[in-house]
Amino acid sequence: MKKTLVIVSIVAGAVGAYAQGEITWSDDQAGYTIEILSPSTATPTVEQTGQTTYDTPSGTTAYTGGYIGGVSTGGAAGNGPGIGGTPTSGALGINYQNAASFEVGLYLDTSKAALTTDILTGSPLATSTLDGGANAGLYNTAIPTYLTAMPIGTPVWVGIAAWYSAGGNSTYAASVQGVGAQGYVEATSAVDLGGAPGQPAGLAGLGLTSFSLATTPEPSTIALGVIGASAFLMRLRRKQ
């Protein structure tokens, strides 16, 4: 009798180990599309967020186009953001339409606070690149369903981040410390991981919106700003 119980326990453990949760994180799913946008060159550090008229479902925040380090071109309805006109590379050579220079990552965790920490300091669970041409602003729509080490039915919070990777940045966190552009968006609700025989969990209905990429100043630039501010405050004190 004892041997039988041990065998049953081992089998049950094996089944649990292989019951991985699944999530489909393509940005071109039924009833759901999300755009990763470049801000206009007039305000390169200002992020534009919200569902745009190009998204499914469509929203009220229209995007006027633009390229990181390039020229703002505007977007024609039906062609996606920034399509139309000739993009040019800026001083850093960061061209938004150069899709291979940008990377997109999937992040997920069991709480929203942990998810934010993962994005800001950790590595993505899976990555893709931006699509180019007429699909600029979307990421690879052919990426497979991602299998996680978490059991089926685990409630998870999902985040999508994008960053300029041509400078050697392999994560969002690395891009913030380097030169380039980045942005991320987090879900406003959790989703239960799916799995066979049911359909994999998807991104639709999680509150993920379109988001834009914003540049961050180089560490040396920040340091100069701090030194300048300190010198200014010292002068004020001496005058007093």
C-alpha positions as CSV (number, residue, x, y, z in Angstrom):
1,M,0.0,0.0,0.0
2,K,2.8,2.4,0.9
3,K,4.5,1.8,-2.5
4,T,1.3,2.6,-4.3
5,L,0.9,5.9,-2.5
6,V,4.5,6.9,-3.3
7,I,4.0,6.1,-7.0
8,V,0.8,8.1,-7.1
9,S,2.5,11.1,-5.5
10,I,5.4,11.0,-8.0
11,V,3.0,11.0,-10.9
12,A,1.0,13.8,-9.5
13,G,4.2,15.9,-9.1
14,A,5.2,15.2,-12.6
15,V,1.9,16.4,-14.0
16,G,2.1,19.6,-12.0
17,A,5.6,20.3,-13.2
18,Y,4.6,20.1,-16.9
19,A,1.4,22.2,-16.5
20,Q,2.9,25.4,-17.7
21,G,0.9,28.5,-18.2
22,E,0.7,30.2,-21.6
23,I,0.2,33.7,-22.8
24,T,-0.1,35.1,-26.3
25,W,1.6,38.5,-26.4
26,S,1.4,39.4,-30.1
27,D,0.1,43.0,-30.6
28,D,-2.1,41.9,-33.4
29,Q,-4.8,39.7,-31.8
30,A,-8.5,39.5,-32.4
31,G,-10.0,42.7,-31.2
32,Y,-6.7,44.1,-30.0
33,T,-3.8,46.1,-31.4
34,I,-1.3,48.2,-29.7
35,E,1.1,50.8,-31.3
36,I,4.6,51.6,-30.1
37,L,5.1,55.3,-31.1
38,S,7.9,57.7,-31.6
39,P,7.4,61.2,-30.2
40,S,7.7,64.2,-32.4
41,T,11.1,65.8,-32.7
42,A,9.8,69.1,-31.3
43,T,9.3,67.5,-27.9
44,P,11.5,64.3,-28.0
45,T,11.2,63.6,-24.2
46,V,7.4,63.9,-24.0
47,E,5.6,60.6,-24.2
48,Q,2.2,60.3,-25.9
49,T,0.1,57.6,-24.4
50,G,-3.4,56.2,-25.0
51,Q,-5.3,54.2,-27.5
52,T,-4.9,56.0,-30.9
53,T,-7.2,56.0,-33.9
54,Y,-5.0,53.4,-35.4
55,D,-5.7,50.9,-32.6
56,T,-8.3,48.2,-32.1
57,P,-10.4,49.2,-30.3
58,S,-9.7,52.8,-31.5
59,G,-9.3,55.6,-29.1
60,T,-9.4,59.4,-29.1
61,T,-5.7,60.2,-28.8
62,A,-4.5,60.6,-32.4
63,Y,-0.8,60.4,-33.1
64,T,0.8,62.9,-35.5
65,G,3.8,60.9,-36.4
66,G,7.5,61.6,-36.0
67,Y,10.8,59.8,-35.8
68,I,13.4,59.5,-33.0
69,G,16.3,61.7,-34.2
70,G,14.6,62.3,-37.5
71,V,11.9,64.5,-39.0
72,S,8.3,64.6,-38.0
73,T,6.3,63.4,-41.0
74,G,2.7,62.9,-39.7
75,G,0.7,59.9,-40.4
76,A,-1.9,59.1,-43.0
77,A,-5.1,57.4,-41.9
78,G,-5.0,53.7,-42.5
79,N,-1.2,53.6,-42.9
80,G,-0.3,53.7,-39.2
81,P,1.7,56.4,-37.4
82,G,4.6,58.1,-39.1
83,I,4.0,56.6,-42.6
84,G,4.4,59.1,-45.4
85,G,7.4,61.3,-46.0
86,T,11.1,60.4,-45.8
87,P,12.6,59.7,-42.3
88,T,16.1,60.9,-41.6
89,S,18.6,59.8,-39.0
90,G,19.6,62.2,-36.3
91,A,23.0,62.8,-34.7
92,L,22.8,59.4,-32.9
93,G,21.5,57.6,-36.0
94,I,18.3,56.6,-34.2
95,N,15.7,56.3,-36.9
96,Y,12.3,55.1,-35.7
97,Q,11.7,53.3,-39.1
98,N,14.9,51.3,-38.7
99,A,12.9,48.5,-37.1
100,A,15.8,46.2,-36.4
101,S,17.3,48.9,-34.1
102,F,14.4,48.6,-31.6
103,E,13.6,45.7,-29.3
104,V,10.3,44.9,-27.5
105,G,10.1,42.8,-24.4
106,L,7.4,40.9,-22.5
107,Y,7.4,41.2,-18.7
108,L,5.0,39.5,-16.2
109,D,4.8,38.9,-12.5
110,T,2.3,38.0,-9.8
111,S,1.9,41.6,-8.6
112,K,1.9,45.0,-10.2
113,A,4.6,46.3,-7.9
114,A,6.9,43.3,-8.8
115,L,6.1,43.9,-12.5
116,T,7.3,47.5,-12.3
117,T,10.5,46.4,-10.6
118,D,11.1,43.7,-13.3
119,I,10.8,46.3,-16.1
120,L,13.0,48.9,-14.4
121,T,15.7,46.6,-13.2
122,G,15.3,43.1,-14.7
123,S,15.3,41.3,-18.0
124,P,12.3,40.5,-20.2
125,L,10.9,36.9,-20.4
126,A,10.8,37.1,-24.2
127,T,11.7,39.7,-26.9
128,S,10.8,40.6,-30.4
129,T,11.7,43.4,-32.9
130,L,9.6,46.2,-34.3
131,D,8.0,45.7,-37.7
132,G,9.0,48.1,-40.5
133,G,7.4,49.5,-43.5
134,A,3.6,49.8,-43.4
135,N,3.5,48.0,-40.1
136,A,6.0,50.4,-38.4
137,G,5.0,50.8,-34.8
138,L,3.8,47.2,-34.4
139,Y,6.1,44.4,-33.1
140,N,6.5,41.0,-34.7
141,T,3.0,39.6,-35.2
142,A,4.3,36.1,-35.8
143,I,5.8,35.6,-32.4
144,P,4.7,32.3,-30.8
145,T,2.7,31.8,-27.6
146,Y,5.1,32.2,-24.7
147,L,5.2,29.4,-22.1
148,T,6.0,30.4,-18.5
149,A,7.2,28.4,-15.6
150,M,4.1,29.4,-13.7
151,P,1.2,26.9,-13.4
152,I,-2.0,27.3,-15.5
153,G,-4.5,29.6,-13.9
154,T,-1.9,31.8,-12.1
155,P,-3.0,35.4,-12.1
156,V,-0.3,37.6,-13.6
157,W,0.3,41.3,-14.4
158,V,1.6,42.0,-17.9
159,G,4.0,44.7,-19.1
160,I,5.3,45.6,-22.6
161,A,8.5,47.6,-23.0
162,A,10.4,48.8,-26.0
163,W,13.8,50.4,-26.3
164,Y,16.6,51.4,-28.8
165,S,18.8,48.3,-28.9
166,A,21.3,49.2,-31.6
167,G,23.6,50.7,-29.0
168,G,24.0,47.4,-27.4
169,N,21.1,47.7,-24.9
170,S,19.6,44.2,-24.3
171,T,17.0,45.3,-21.8
172,Y,14.8,48.4,-21.0
173,A,16.8,48.9,-17.8
174,A,20.1,49.1,-19.8
175,S,18.6,51.6,-22.3
176,V,17.7,54.0,-19.5
177,Q,21.4,54.0,-18.4
178,G,22.6,54.5,-21.9
179,V,21.8,56.6,-25.0
180,G,18.6,55.9,-26.9
181,A,14.9,55.9,-26.4
182,Q,12.6,53.7,-24.4
183,G,9.0,53.4,-23.1
184,Y,6.8,50.9,-21.4
185,V,3.2,50.2,-20.5
186,E,1.6,48.1,-17.8
187,A,-1.7,46.3,-17.6
188,T,-4.4,47.8,-15.4
189,S,-5.8,44.4,-14.5
190,A,-4.4,40.8,-14.1
191,V,-5.1,37.9,-16.3
192,D,-5.1,34.1,-15.5
193,L,-2.5,32.2,-17.5
194,G,-4.2,29.9,-20.0
195,G,-3.2,26.4,-21.2
196,A,-4.2,23.4,-23.1
197,P,-6.9,22.3,-23.7
198,G,-8.2,25.9,-23.3
199,Q,-7.0,28.9,-25.3
200,P,-3.8,30.7,-24.1
201,A,-4.3,33.9,-22.2
202,G,-4.0,37.0,-24.4
203,L,-3.5,40.8,-23.9
204,A,-7.0,41.9,-24.9
205,G,-9.0,43.5,-22.0
206,L,-6.0,44.1,-19.7
207,G,-6.0,47.9,-20.2
208,L,-2.7,48.0,-22.1
209,T,-2.6,51.1,-24.2
210,S,-0.4,52.4,-27.0
211,F,2.8,54.2,-25.7
212,S,5.6,56.3,-27.2
213,L,9.3,56.2,-26.8
214,A,11.1,59.0,-25.1
215,T,14.8,59.8,-24.9
216,T,16.7,60.1,-21.7
217,P,19.8,62.4,-21.3
218,E,23.2,60.9,-21.0
219,P,24.6,60.4,-17.5
220,S,27.2,63.1,-18.2
221,T,24.5,65.6,-19.2
222,I,22.7,64.9,-15.9
223,A,25.9,65.4,-14.0
224,L,26.6,68.7,-15.7
225,G,23.1,69.8,-14.8
226,V,23.6,69.0,-11.1
227,I,26.9,70.8,-11.0
228,G,25.4,73.9,-12.7
229,A,22.5,73.9,-10.2
230,S,24.8,73.5,-7.3
231,A,27.0,76.4,-8.5
232,F,23.9,78.6,-8.9
233,L,22.7,77.8,-5.4
234,M,26.2,78.6,-4.0
235,R,26.2,82.0,-5.7
236,L,22.8,82.8,-4.2
237,R,24.0,81.9,-0.7
238,R,27.1,84.2,-1.1
239,K,24.9,87.1,-2.2
240,Q,22.8,86.6,0.9
